[in-house]
Amino acid sequence: MVGISNFISIVIPCYNDYLYIEQAVKSAINQNYENKEIIIVADGSDERTISVLKKLEPQVDRIIYQMNQGLSAARNNGIIMAKGNYILVWDADDYFEPSFCRKAYEIITTARDCKLITCQARRFNEFGTIDIFTPSGGTLKDFLFSNSAIGNSLFKKSHWKEAGGYNVEMKNGYEDWEFFIRLLQDSGKAYVLQEPLFNYRQKKISMRLSANKIKYEIWEYIYIKHEELYKMHYPLLISNFIEVLKSQDKSAEKILSSKNYQLGKFLLQPLRWIKRNMNL
C-alpha cells in the first residue's frame, strides 16, 4: 500500500463525460509537477465515451474499465491502483490550472497538520465565468455542518486508507463531504490555496444539482451515521440549529416586508372581505 514518496496520482472517474474528458486529461498532463500519473476510471460509460477514452489511452498511465458502480466506488478503485503517496481526485468535466499540483504538494509536505489541500474555484458555464468561490477549509468543526473544501482536492493515500475510503453507499452526492469528515475526525486541517486554480463547470444537469434536491435526506444520513461525533460536539449542533432558525426567520421577515407581498396583501383585501361576508 506504500506509494512512491513524492508521486501524485491523479484519479479521474468518468461516466459518460465524452464532451469534457479530453480537456480534463489535457489539464492533468499540463500540470507543471513532473512526478505524477494519470488514472482514468471508466465507470460503465456509453460507447461514445469509451471511444474517446480509447483515443486517450496513449496519453495516460492507466484506464480502468468497470461496470457502473458510482462515483465513490470509482474513486476508491482508482486510488487502490494508484502508486503515489498523494492522491488528487479529479472530476472528468472539470479542470485545474497547471500550477495546482506543485503548490498543493509544497503545502502538504511542509505543514505537519495538513490532511487536505483545496483551493478557490472559478465557477463557469457556456457563457463564461459565473463567480469565484472560496472554501473556508479548517478542522473537523468547520466540516460538521457543511463541506468546507472542494470535492476535487489533494490528500495522502495513507490518510484515505485510515479514513476507510469513500462511502460506496452514497451514490446520490455529498460523498466527498462525508469522506472529509472522517478524514479530519481525529486530527488535521484542510488548507486552502487562495487562488482560483480549479475550474468548476456548472451544467444544467449534474450530480450536484440532483443532490441538492434531496439534500435534507443526505444530511440526515450523515448526521445519523456520525451520531457519536455530533454528540461530542453537541454545543456546536445547537448553535448551528439556532443559526438556521435565525436565517429562516430573517428570510420570512424579508418576504413579509417586501413591496410585492404588501401589494398582494392590499389587492386581496376586498376579496377576503367579500368571502367573509358571503359566509355569514
C-alpha positions as CSV (number, residue, x, y, z in Angstrom):
1,M,0.0,0.0,0.0
2,V,3.0,2.3,0.4
3,G,3.4,4.5,-2.6
4,I,6.2,6.4,-4.2
5,S,7.1,9.2,-1.7
6,N,6.8,12.3,-3.9
7,F,4.4,10.9,-6.5
8,I,0.9,12.4,-7.1
9,S,-1.7,10.1,-8.6
10,I,-4.4,11.9,-10.4
11,V,-7.6,9.8,-10.3
12,I,-10.3,10.8,-12.8
13,P,-13.6,8.8,-12.7
14,C,-15.5,9.2,-15.9
15,Y,-19.2,8.4,-16.5
16,N,-20.5,9.5,-20.0
17,D,-18.3,12.6,-20.0
18,Y,-17.2,12.3,-23.6
19,L,-17.6,16.0,-24.2
20,Y,-15.2,17.1,-21.5
21,I,-12.9,14.2,-20.6
22,E,-10.2,15.3,-23.1
23,Q,-10.0,18.8,-21.6
24,A,-9.7,17.2,-18.1
25,V,-6.9,14.9,-19.3
26,K,-5.0,17.7,-21.1
27,S,-5.2,19.8,-17.9
28,A,-3.8,16.9,-15.9
29,I,-0.9,16.4,-18.4
30,N,-0.1,20.1,-18.3
31,Q,0.4,20.2,-14.5
32,N,3.9,21.6,-14.0
33,Y,4.6,18.9,-11.5
34,E,6.6,16.1,-13.1
35,N,6.2,13.2,-10.6
36,K,2.6,12.3,-11.4
37,E,0.5,9.6,-13.0
38,I,-3.0,9.9,-14.5
39,I,-5.6,7.1,-13.9
40,I,-9.0,7.2,-15.5
41,V,-11.8,5.0,-14.1
42,A,-14.3,4.4,-16.9
43,D,-17.4,3.7,-14.7
44,G,-19.7,2.0,-17.0
45,S,-19.7,4.7,-19.7
46,D,-21.5,4.6,-23.0
47,E,-20.0,3.8,-26.4
48,R,-19.3,7.5,-27.3
49,T,-17.3,8.0,-24.1
50,I,-15.4,4.6,-24.5
51,S,-14.5,5.7,-28.0
52,V,-12.9,8.9,-26.7
53,L,-11.2,7.0,-23.8
54,K,-9.6,4.6,-26.3
55,K,-8.0,7.6,-28.1
56,L,-6.7,8.9,-24.8
57,E,-5.1,5.6,-23.7
58,P,-1.6,6.5,-25.0
59,Q,-1.7,9.8,-23.1
60,V,-2.5,8.4,-19.6
61,D,-0.9,5.8,-17.4
62,R,-3.9,3.6,-16.8
63,I,-7.6,3.3,-17.7
64,I,-9.7,1.1,-15.5
65,Y,-12.8,-0.2,-17.3
66,Q,-15.6,-1.4,-15.0
67,M,-19.4,-1.8,-14.7
68,N,-21.1,1.3,-13.3
69,Q,-20.6,1.3,-9.5
70,G,-21.0,5.0,-8.7
71,L,-18.5,7.8,-8.1
72,S,-17.4,6.7,-4.6
73,A,-16.5,3.2,-5.8
74,A,-14.8,4.6,-9.0
75,R,-12.6,6.8,-6.9
76,N,-11.8,4.0,-4.5
77,N,-10.9,1.6,-7.3
78,G,-8.6,4.2,-8.9
79,I,-6.9,5.0,-5.6
80,I,-6.3,1.3,-4.9
81,M,-4.4,1.1,-8.2
82,A,-2.5,4.4,-7.6
83,K,1.2,4.1,-6.9
84,G,1.6,7.6,-5.5
85,N,1.7,8.6,-1.8
86,Y,-0.6,11.6,-2.7
87,I,-4.0,11.4,-4.4
88,L,-5.8,14.1,-6.4
89,V,-9.4,13.2,-7.2
90,W,-10.5,15.0,-10.3
91,D,-13.9,15.0,-12.0
92,A,-14.0,14.4,-15.7
93,D,-15.9,17.6,-16.6
94,D,-13.7,20.0,-14.6
95,Y,-10.0,21.0,-14.8
96,F,-7.2,22.6,-12.8
97,E,-4.8,25.3,-13.6
98,P,-1.2,24.0,-14.3
99,S,0.3,25.0,-11.0
100,F,-2.1,23.3,-8.6
101,C,-0.2,20.1,-8.0
102,R,3.1,21.8,-7.4
103,K,1.6,24.4,-5.0
104,A,-0.5,21.8,-3.2
105,Y,2.4,19.4,-2.8
106,E,4.5,22.2,-1.2
107,I,2.0,22.7,1.5
108,I,1.0,19.1,2.3
109,T,4.7,18.2,2.7
110,T,5.6,21.2,4.9
111,A,2.5,21.7,7.1
112,R,2.5,19.0,9.7
113,D,-1.2,19.2,10.4
114,C,-2.3,19.3,6.8
115,K,-4.5,16.4,5.7
116,L,-6.3,18.1,2.7
117,I,-5.4,20.8,0.2
118,T,-8.1,22.6,-1.6
119,C,-8.3,26.0,-3.4
120,Q,-10.6,28.7,-4.8
121,A,-12.9,27.6,-7.6
122,R,-13.8,29.5,-10.7
123,R,-17.4,28.5,-11.5
124,F,-18.3,28.8,-15.2
125,N,-20.8,27.8,-17.8
126,E,-21.1,28.1,-21.6
127,F,-21.4,31.9,-21.2
128,G,-18.2,32.4,-19.2
129,T,-17.2,32.9,-15.5
130,I,-20.1,33.0,-13.0
131,D,-18.1,33.7,-9.8
132,I,-15.1,32.8,-7.7
133,F,-15.9,30.5,-4.8
134,T,-13.6,30.4,-1.7
135,P,-14.0,27.4,0.6
136,S,-13.2,28.0,4.2
137,G,-11.1,25.0,5.0
138,G,-10.2,24.4,8.6
139,T,-10.6,21.5,11.1
140,L,-13.3,19.0,11.7
141,K,-15.5,21.6,13.4
142,D,-15.6,23.6,10.1
143,F,-16.8,20.5,8.3
144,L,-19.6,19.2,10.6
145,F,-22.4,21.2,9.0
146,S,-21.1,22.0,5.5
147,N,-18.4,21.0,3.2
148,S,-15.6,23.5,3.6
149,A,-13.4,22.1,0.8
150,I,-13.8,21.4,-2.9
151,G,-14.5,17.8,-3.7
152,N,-11.5,17.7,-6.1
153,S,-8.7,18.0,-3.5
154,L,-5.3,16.5,-2.7
155,F,-4.7,14.2,0.3
156,K,-2.4,11.3,1.3
157,K,-3.2,7.8,0.2
158,S,-2.4,6.6,3.8
159,H,-5.0,9.0,5.2
160,W,-7.5,7.8,2.7
161,K,-7.0,4.3,3.9
162,E,-7.2,5.2,7.6
163,A,-10.5,7.0,6.9
164,G,-11.9,3.9,5.2
165,G,-12.1,5.4,1.7
166,Y,-15.2,6.9,0.1
167,N,-18.5,5.6,1.2
168,V,-19.8,3.4,-1.7
169,E,-23.3,3.5,-0.2
170,M,-23.5,7.2,-1.0
171,K,-24.4,7.4,-4.7
172,N,-26.6,10.5,-4.7
173,G,-24.0,13.1,-3.8
174,Y,-22.2,14.7,-0.9
175,E,-19.9,11.7,-0.6
176,D,-16.8,14.0,-0.6
177,W,-18.1,15.9,2.4
178,E,-18.8,12.7,4.3
179,F,-15.3,11.5,3.5
180,F,-13.7,14.7,4.6
181,I,-15.5,14.4,8.0
182,R,-13.9,11.0,8.5
183,L,-10.5,12.2,7.1
184,L,-10.4,15.0,9.8
185,Q,-12.2,13.2,12.5
186,D,-9.2,12.5,14.7
187,S,-6.9,15.4,13.8
188,G,-5.6,17.5,10.9
189,K,-6.6,20.5,8.9
190,A,-7.8,21.4,5.4
191,Y,-5.6,24.2,3.8
192,V,-7.0,26.5,1.1
193,L,-4.8,27.9,-1.7
194,Q,-6.1,31.5,-2.1
195,E,-6.1,31.3,-5.9
196,P,-8.8,30.2,-8.3
197,L,-6.8,27.1,-9.5
198,F,-9.9,24.9,-10.0
199,N,-12.4,25.4,-12.8
200,Y,-15.8,24.0,-12.0
201,R,-18.2,23.6,-14.9
202,Q,-21.8,24.4,-13.9
203,K,-24.1,22.3,-16.1
204,K,-27.8,22.4,-16.3
205,I,-27.9,18.8,-15.3
206,S,-25.4,17.5,-12.8
207,M,-24.9,15.2,-9.8
208,R,-24.6,18.3,-7.6
209,L,-27.9,19.7,-8.7
210,S,-29.6,16.3,-8.2
211,A,-28.1,16.0,-4.7
212,N,-29.4,19.4,-3.8
213,K,-32.9,18.3,-4.4
214,I,-32.6,15.6,-1.8
215,K,-30.0,17.3,0.4
216,Y,-32.1,17.0,3.6
217,E,-32.2,13.2,3.2
218,I,-28.5,13.1,2.7
219,W,-27.8,15.4,5.7
220,E,-30.0,13.2,7.9
221,Y,-28.0,10.2,6.7
222,I,-24.7,11.9,7.5
223,Y,-25.8,13.1,11.0
224,I,-27.2,9.7,12.0
225,K,-24.1,7.8,10.6
226,H,-21.9,10.1,12.7
227,E,-24.2,10.3,15.7
228,E,-21.5,9.9,18.3
229,L,-19.4,12.6,16.6
230,Y,-22.2,15.1,16.7
231,K,-23.0,14.2,20.3
232,M,-19.4,15.0,21.1
233,H,-19.9,18.5,19.6
234,Y,-23.4,19.0,20.9
235,P,-23.0,22.7,21.7
236,L,-22.0,23.3,18.0
237,L,-25.0,21.3,16.9
238,I,-27.3,23.5,18.9
239,S,-25.6,26.7,17.8
240,N,-25.9,25.6,14.1
241,F,-29.6,24.8,14.7
242,I,-30.2,28.2,16.1
243,E,-28.4,30.0,13.3
244,V,-30.6,28.1,10.8
245,L,-33.7,29.2,12.6
246,K,-32.5,32.8,12.6
247,S,-31.8,32.7,8.9
248,Q,-35.2,31.3,8.2
249,D,-36.9,34.0,10.3
250,K,-34.9,36.7,8.6
251,S,-35.9,35.3,5.1
252,A,-39.5,35.2,6.2
253,E,-39.4,38.8,7.5
254,K,-37.8,40.0,4.2
255,I,-40.7,38.4,2.3
256,L,-43.4,39.8,4.6
257,S,-41.9,43.3,4.3
258,S,-41.3,43.2,0.5
259,K,-43.3,45.6,-1.7
260,N,-44.7,42.7,-3.8
261,Y,-46.0,41.0,-0.7
262,Q,-47.6,44.2,0.7
263,L,-49.1,45.0,-2.8
264,G,-50.6,41.5,-3.0
265,K,-52.0,41.8,0.5
266,F,-53.6,45.1,-0.4
267,L,-55.2,43.8,-3.6
268,L,-56.5,40.7,-1.8
269,Q,-58.2,42.6,1.0
270,P,-61.5,43.3,-1.0
271,L,-61.7,39.6,-2.0
272,R,-61.3,38.5,1.6
273,W,-64.0,41.0,2.8
274,I,-66.4,39.6,0.2
275,K,-65.6,36.0,1.2
276,R,-66.2,36.7,4.9
277,N,-69.5,38.4,4.2
278,M,-70.7,35.7,1.8
279,N,-70.1,33.1,4.5
280,L,-72.2,34.9,7.1
